[in-house]
Amino acid sequence: MNQRSRAALLYAGLLLLSLVLTRFQVASPATLRSATAPLNRVGVVTADNLRRAYTTLTEERKLGRDLERAEAENASLRERNELLTREVTRLRQLQKITETQAPNVLGIAQVVAVDPSPLLARLTLNRGSRHGVRVRMPVTVPGGLVGQVVAVAPTECTVVALVDPESSVGVTLQGSKGGRGLAHGSPPDRMKAQFSRGVPLKKGDMLVTSSLGGLYPVGIPVGRVEEVLPLGPNDVNRTVIVKPAVDVGVIEDVTILEGL
């Protein structure tokens, strides 16, 4: 091989080597950055979204706990407000009864049970001998007379309401009309009162307690005359049907009075 051939072969080899090196040349950092930039942006956005989602979830859990705590506090305040409202109502009841019915008030009691029999009208109160309650003590509400205590236990007592068949109370016409009578229970929800023939009774008259029997303070509302029964030829007394001033089926708190 002559010198020219060797030179041509060398040139061809160098050219081939140059082509090979150019084909597999490592990309420059700038080229790599431009190629991976979209991937980097996706990673940054994803990380930022995850961080925001975690922060939001943490804040929502905290807000949930704060809401539960606020609701519990609100329920407690509501219950306390109801208790205070009921206590204010009781104090007003005591004040009204003291001013209008009797100054000798023992205290307030709650109705905890009602006799289910339609022929009886008896209430169980949550006050007994430990609280100073005694048999024959009058029981009342601002609207009128309820009845009297007939049985006492250490922490409870039983009250016979006015409409009970075993109940009786001395009554008179409200105001200066005069005339004494005696009212008895007439189940399930009325009373019958008897007066002398000369008492001028009419429908709508209010009957209040009288001094007859010496049990109840005078002047407590008992009920309103609903009907005046016709007099028979041999009747000595006039009989009237009375609607009680107090519906014992709906009362919750009553006032117990000291005995006279």
GULUMRO-946165 format. One record per residue: y, z, x of N, C-alpha, C in turn. Coordinates in steps of 0.1 Angstrom, whole numbers, padded with zeros to 4 digits, always signed. Layout:
N
YZXYZXYZX
...
END
This chain:
260
-0012+0000+0009+0000+0000+0000+0012+0000+0009
+0021-0009+0006+0033-0010+0014+0043+0000+0010
+0053+0001+0018+0064+0011+0016+0071+0010+0002
+0073-0003-0002+0080-0005-0015+0072+0000-0026
+0059-0002-0025+0050+0002-0036+0049+0017-0037
+0049+0024-0025+0049+0038-0026+0062+0044-0032
+0073+0037-0028+0086+0042-0034+0086+0040-0049
+0081+0029-0054+0081+0027-0068+0072+0037-0075
+0061+0040-0069+0051+0049-0075+0058+0063-0075
+0065+0067-0065+0071+0080-0064+0082+0081-0075
+0089+0070-0076+0100+0070-0086+0094+0071-0100
+0083+0064-0102+0077+0065-0115+0072+0080-0118
+0066+0086-0108+0061+0100-0109+0073+0109-0112
+0084+0108-0105+0095+0117-0108+0101+0115-0122
+0101+0102-0126+0106+0099-0139+0097+0105-0150
+0084+0105-0148+0074+0111-0158+0076+0126-0158
+0078+0132-0146+0080+0146-0145+0092+0150-0152
+0103+0142-0150+0115+0145-0157+0114+0145-0172
+0107+0135-0177+0104+0134-0192+0097+0146-0197
+0087+0150-0189+0078+0162-0194+0087+0174-0194
+0094+0177-0183+0103+0189-0183+0114+0189-0194
+0119+0177-0197+0129+0176-0207+0123+0179-0221
+0111+0175-0223+0104+0176-0236+0101+0191-0239
+0097+0199-0229+0094+0213-0231+0104+0222-0226
+0116+0218-0225+0127+0227-0221+0130+0238-0231
+0131+0251-0226+0134+0262-0235+0148+0261-0241
+0149+0264-0254+0162+0262-0261+0171+0273-0256
+0184+0269-0256+0194+0278-0251+0196+0290-0261
+0202+0301-0257+0204+0312-0266+0213+0308-0278
+0222+0300-0276+0231+0295-0287+0223+0288-0298
+0213+0280-0293+0205+0272-0302+0196+0282-0310
+0191+0292-0303+0182+0302-0310+0190+0309-0320
+0203+0313-0317+0211+0321-0326+0214+0313-0339
+0216+0300-0337+0219+0292-0349+0207+0290-0357
+0195+0289-0351+0183+0287-0358+0179+0300-0366
+0181+0312-0360+0177+0325-0366+0188+0331-0375
+0200+0326-0375+0211+0332-0383+0207+0333-0397
+0202+0323-0404+0198+0325-0418+0188+0337-0420
+0179+0338-0411+0169+0349-0413+0176+0362-0411
+0185+0363-0401+0193+0375-0399+0201+0379-0411
+0207+0369-0417+0215+0372-0429+0207+0377-0440
+0195+0371-0442+0186+0376-0453+0182+0390-0450
+0179+0393-0438+0174+0407-0434+0186+0417-0437
+0198+0413-0433+0209+0422-0435+0212+0425-0450
+0212+0414-0458+0214+0415-0472+0203+0423-0479
+0190+0421-0474+0179+0428-0480+0180+0443-0477
+0184+0446-0465+0185+0460-0461+0197+0467-0468
+0208+0460-0470+0219+0465-0477+0215+0467-0492
+0208+0458-0498+0204+0460-0512+0194+0472-0513
+0185+0473-0504+0176+0485-0504+0184+0498-0503
+0194+0498-0494+0202+0510-0492+0209+0513-0505
+0215+0503-0511+0223+0506-0523+0213+0510-0535
+0201+0504-0535+0192+0508-0546+0187+0522-0544
+0185+0526-0531+0181+0540-0529+0192+0550-0532
+0205+0546-0529+0216+0555-0532+0218+0556-0547
+0216+0545-0554+0218+0545-0569+0207+0554-0575
+0194+0552-0570+0183+0560-0576+0186+0575-0573
+0190+0578-0561+0193+0592-0558+0204+0598-0567
+0215+0590-0569+0226+0595-0577+0221+0596-0592
+0213+0586-0597+0208+0587-0610+0200+0600-0612
+0191+0603-0603+0183+0615-0604+0192+0627-0604
+0202+0628-0596+0211+0639-0595+0219+0640-0609
+0223+0629-0614+0230+0629-0627+0221+0633-0638
+0208+0629-0637+0198+0634-0647+0196+0649-0647
+0196+0654-0635+0194+0669-0633+0207+0676-0638
+0218+0670-0635+0231+0676-0640+0232+0675-0655
+0227+0664-0661+0227+0663-0675+0218+0673-0682
+0206+0675-0677+0197+0684-0682+0203+0698-0682
+0209+0702-0670+0215+0715-0669+0227+0717-0679
+0235+0706-0680+0246+0707-0690+0241+0708-0704
+0230+0701-0708+0225+0702-0721+0219+0716-0724
+0212+0722-0713+0207+0736-0715+0219+0746-0717
+0229+0744-0709+0241+0753-0710+0247+0751-0724
+0248+0739-0728+0254+0736-0741+0246+0742-0753
+0233+0741-0752+0224+0747-0762+0226+0762-0762
+0227+0768-0750+0229+0783-0749+0242+0787-0755
+0253+0779-0752+0266+0782-0757+0266+0781-0773
+0259+0770-0777+0258+0768-0792+0251+0780-0799
+0240+0784-0793+0233+0796-0798+0242+0808-0798
+0249+0810-0787+0257+0822-0786+0269+0821-0797
+0274+0809-0799+0285+0807-0808+0280+0810-0822
+0267+0805-0825+0262+0808-0839+0260+0823-0841
+0255+0830-0830+0254+0845-0831+0267+0852-0834
+0277+0847-0826+0291+0853-0828+0296+0850-0842
+0294+0838-0846+0299+0834-0860+0292+0842-0870
+0279+0845-0869+0272+0853-0879+0277+0867-0878
+0280+0872-0866+0284+0886-0864+0298+0887-0871
+0307+0877-0869+0320+0878-0875+0319+0878-0890
+0309+0870-0895+0307+0870-0910+0302+0883-0915
+0294+0890-0907+0289+0903-0911+0300+0913-0911
+0309+0912-0901+0320+0922-0900+0330+0920-0912
+0332+0907-0915+0340+0904-0927+0334+0909-0940
+0321+0908-0941+0314+0913-0952+0315+0928-0953
+0314+0935-0942+0315+0949-0942+0329+0953-0946
+0339+0946-0941+0353+0949-0944+0356+0947-0959
+0351+0936-0964+0354+0933-0978+0347+0943-0987
+0334+0947-0984+0327+0957-0992+0334+0970-0991
+0338+0974-0979+0345+0987-0977+0358+0987-0985
+0365+0976-0986+0378+0976-0993+0377+0975-1008
+0366+0968-1013+0365+0965-1027+0354+0972-1035
+0344+0977-1028+0333+0983-1035+0331+0998-1031
+0329+1001-1019+0326+1014-1015+0330+1016-1000
+0336+1028-0997+0339+1030-0983+0328+1036-0975
+0317+1041-0982+0306+1047-0975+0295+1037-0972
+0298+1028-0962+0288+1018-0958+0279+1023-0947
+0266+1021-0948+0257+1025-0938+0256+1014-0927
+0255+1001-0932+0254+0990-0922+0248+0978-0929
+0247+0967-0920+0242+0954-0925+0227+0954-0922
+0220+0947-0931+0205+0945-0928+0202+0930-0932
+0192+0925-0926+0187+0911-0929+0175+0912-0938
+0175+0902-0947+0163+0900-0956+0153+0893-0948
+0141+0900-0945+0131+0894-0937+0119+0889-0946
+0118+0893-0958+0107+0888-0967+0111+0890-0982
+0106+0881-0990+0108+0882-1004+0095+0882-1011
+0093+0890-1021+0080+0891-1029+0078+0877-1035
+0066+0871-1033+0064+0858-1039+0061+0858-1054
+0058+0869-1060+0055+0870-1074+0067+0866-1083
+0066+0857-1092+0077+0854-1101+0080+0865-1111
+0072+0875-1112+0075+0886-1121+0081+0898-1114
+0083+0897-1101+0089+0908-1094+0101+0902-1086
+0110+0911-1082+0121+0907-1074+0124+0918-1064
+0116+0917-1053+0117+0927-1043+0119+0921-1029
+0128+0927-1021+0132+0922-1008+0127+0932-0998
+0124+0927-0986+0121+0935-0974+0133+0934-0964
+0139+0945-0960+0150+0944-0951+0145+0950-0937
+0152+0946-0927+0148+0950-0913+0155+0962-0909
+0157+0972-0918+0163+0985-0915+0155+0995-0922
+0152+1007-0915+0144+1017-0921+0149+1031-0918
+0140+1041-0918+0144+1054-0916+0150+1057-0902
+0146+1049-0892+0152+1051-0879+0167+1047-0879
+0171+1039-0889+0185+1035-0890+0192+1043-0900
+0186+1053-0906+0193+1062-0915+0191+1057-0930
+0182+1048-0932+0180+1043-0946+0172+1053-0954
+0176+1056-0966+0168+1065-0975+0166+1058-0989
+0156+1064-0996+0153+1059-1009+0165+1061-1018
+0167+1052-1028+0178+1052-1038+0191+1048-1032
+0192+1043-1020+0205+1038-1015+0208+1025-1021
+0221+1023-1026+0224+1010-1031+0225+0999-1021
+0222+0987-1025+0223+0975-1016+0231+0965-1023
+0241+0959-1016+0251+0950-1022+0255+0939-1012
+0262+0929-1017+0269+0919-1009+0283+0917-1015
+0291+0910-1008+0305+0908-1014+0305+0903-1028
+0295+0895-1032+0295+0889-1045+0291+0899-1056
+0285+0910-1052+0280+0919-1063+0268+0927-1058
+0263+0935-1068+0252+0944-1065+0239+0936-1064
+0230+0940-1054+0217+0935-1052+0206+0943-1059
+0207+0956-1056+0197+0965-1061+0197+0978-1054
+0185+0985-1053+0185+0998-1046+0172+0999-1038
+0172+1007-1028+0161+1010-1019+0150+1018-1026
+0138+1014-1026+0127+1022-1033+0116+1026-1024
+0116+1021-1012+0105+1025-1002+0111+1023-0988
+0108+1033-0979+0113+1032-0966+0102+1034-0956
+0102+1026-0946+0093+1027-0934+0102+1029-0922
+0097+1032-0910+0105+1035-0898+0115+1023-0895
+0110+1011-0896+0119+0999-0893+0121+0990-0904
+0116+0992-0916+0118+0984-0927+0120+0992-0940
+0126+0985-0950+0127+0991-0963+0125+0981-0974
+0121+0985-0986+0119+0976-0997+0130+0979-1008
+0136+0968-1013+0146+0969-1022+0142+0962-1035
+0144+0969-1046+0141+0964-1060+0154+0957-1065
+0154+0944-1067+0166+0937-1071+0168+0939-1086
+0180+0936-1091+0184+0939-1105+0175+0932-1115
+0170+0920-1111+0162+0912-1121+0147+0917-1121
+0144+0926-1113+0130+0932-1113+0128+0940-1126
+0116+0939-1132+0114+0946-1145+0115+0961-1144
+0114+0967-1132+0115+0981-1130+0129+0985-1127
+0139+0976-1127+0152+0979-1123+0161+0983-1135
+0170+0992-1133+0179+0995-1144+0192+1000-1137
+0203+0997-1144+0216+1000-1138+0226+1002-1150
+0234+1013-1148+0245+1015-1158+0256+1005-1156
+0260+0999-1167+0271+0988-1167+0282+0991-1177
+0293+0985-1175+0304+0985-1184+0312+0972-1183
+0320+0970-1193+0329+0958-1192+0339+0959-1181
+0341+0949-1174+0352+0949-1163+0366+0950-1169
+0374+0958-1163+0388+0959-1168+0389+0972-1176
+0398+0971-1186+0400+0983-1194+0394+0982-1208
+0384+0973-1209+0377+0971-1222+0368+0983-1226
+0363+0990-1216+0354+1001-1219+0341+0997-1224
+0333+1008-1228+0320+1005-1234+0309+1006-1223
+0300+1016-1224+0290+1017-1214+0277+1012-1220
+0269+1006-1211+0256+1001-1214+0246+1003-1203
+0234+0999-1206+0223+1000-1196+0216+0986-1195
+0215+0981-1182+0209+0968-1180+0196+0969-1173
+0186+0961-1178+0173+0961-1172+0169+0947-1167
+0161+0947-1157+0156+0934-1152+0148+0926-1162
+0150+0913-1163+0143+0904-1172+0138+0892-1164
+0127+0893-1158+0122+0882-1149+0122+0868-1157
+0124+0857-1149+0124+0857-1135+0138+0859-1129
+0149+0856-1136+0162+0856-1130+0173+0861-1139
+0170+0869-1149+0181+0874-1158+0179+0889-1160
+0189+0895-1167+0188+0909-1171+0192+0909-1186
+0187+0920-1192+0191+0923-1206+0199+0937-1206
+0210+0937-1212+0218+0949-1213+0221+0953-1228
+0220+0966-1230+0222+0971-1243+0235+0980-1244
+0243+0977-1254+0255+0985-1257+0255+0990-1271
+0263+0999-1274+0265+1003-1288+0271+0992-1296
+0268+0992-1309+0272+0981-1318+0287+0978-1317
+0295+0988-1315+0310+0987-1316+0316+0981-1303
+0308+0979-1292+0314+0973-1280+0317+0958-1282
+0329+0954-1280+0333+0939-1283+0328+0930-1271
+0316+0927-1272+0310+0918-1261+0311+0903-1265
+0313+0895-1256+0313+0880-1258+0309+0873-1246
+0305+0861-1248+0300+0853-1237+0310+0851-1226
+0306+0853-1213+0316+0851-1202+0321+0865-1197
+0319+0876-1204+0324+0889-1200+0317+0893-1187
+0324+0899-1178+0318+0904-1165+0314+0918-1167
+0302+0922-1163+0297+0935-1163+0297+0941-1149
+0302+0953-1148+0302+0960-1135+0295+0973-1136
+0292+0979-1124+0285+0992-1125+0294+1003-1131
+0288+1012-1138+0295+1023-1144+0290+1036-1137
+0295+1047-1141+0291+1060-1136+0278+1065-1142
+0272+1058-1151+0260+1062-1158+0248+1062-1148
+0242+1073-1147+0231+1075-1137+0235+1081-1124
+0248+1079-1120+0253+1085-1108+0247+1079-1095
+0242+1067-1096+0236+1061-1084+0245+1052-1076
+0252+1043-1084+0260+1032-1078+0275+1036-1078
+0282+1031-1068+0297+1032-1069+0302+1025-1082
+0312+1029-1088+0317+1023-1100+0325+1010-1096
+0323+1000-1105+0331+0988-1103+0325+0976-1096
+0312+0977-1091+0306+0966-1084+0301+0956-1094
+0304+0943-1092+0300+0933-1101+0285+0933-1102
+0280+0932-1115+0265+0932-1118+0262+0918-1123
+0269+0913-1132+0266+0899-1138+0275+0896-1149
+0273+0884-1154+0282+0879-1165+0274+0876-1177
+0280+0880-1189+0273+0878-1202+0270+0863-1204
+0258+0860-1206+0254+0846-1208+0252+0843-1223
+0247+0853-1230+0244+0852-1244+0245+0865-1251
+0251+0866-1263+0251+0878-1271+0241+0876-1282
+0230+0884-1283+0220+0882-1292+0224+0887-1306
+0220+0880-1317+0224+0884-1330+0219+0898-1334
+0227+0905-1341+0223+0919-1345+0214+0918-1357
+0203+0926-1357+0194+0927-1368+0199+0938-1378
+0194+0939-1390+0199+0949-1399+0196+0963-1395
+0186+0965-1387+0182+0978-1382+0185+0981-1368
+0192+0972-1361+0195+0973-1347+0206+0984-1345
+0204+0993-1336+0213+1003-1333+0222+0999-1322
+0217+0991-1313+0224+0986-1301+0226+0971-1301
+0236+0966-1294+0238+0952-1292+0232+0948-1279
+0224+0937-1279+0217+0932-1267+0224+0919-1262
+0226+0919-1249+0231+0906-1243+0223+0902-1232
+0222+0889-1229+0215+0883-1218+0226+0882-1206
+0222+0887-1195+0232+0887-1184+0226+0879-1172
+0235+0870-1167+0232+0863-1155+0237+0870-1143
+0228+0875-1133+0233+0883-1122+0244+0876-1114
+0252+0885-1109+0263+0879-1100+0258+0875-1086
+0246+0880-1083+0240+0876-1070+0226+0870-1072
+0224+0858-1065+0211+0852-1065+0204+0857-1053
+0194+0866-1056+0187+0872-1045+0178+0862-1038
+0176+0851-1043+0167+0841-1036+0174+0834-1025
+0187+0835-1023+0194+0828-1012+0201+0837-1003
+0202+0850-1005+0209+0859-0996+0202+0861-0983
+0209+0863-0972+0203+0865-0959+0206+0879-0954
+0219+0883-0955+0224+0896-0950+0229+0904-0962
+0225+0917-0962+0230+0926-0973+0236+0938-0966
+0244+0946-0974+0250+0958-0970+0243+0970-0977
+0239+0980-0969+0233+0992-0974+0244+1002-0975
+0246+1008-0987+0256+1019-0989+0249+1033-0988
+0257+1042-0984+0253+1056-0984+0252+1060-0999
+0242+1069-1001+0241+1074-1015+0253+1082-1019
+0255+1083-1032+0267+1090-1038+0264+1105-1037
END
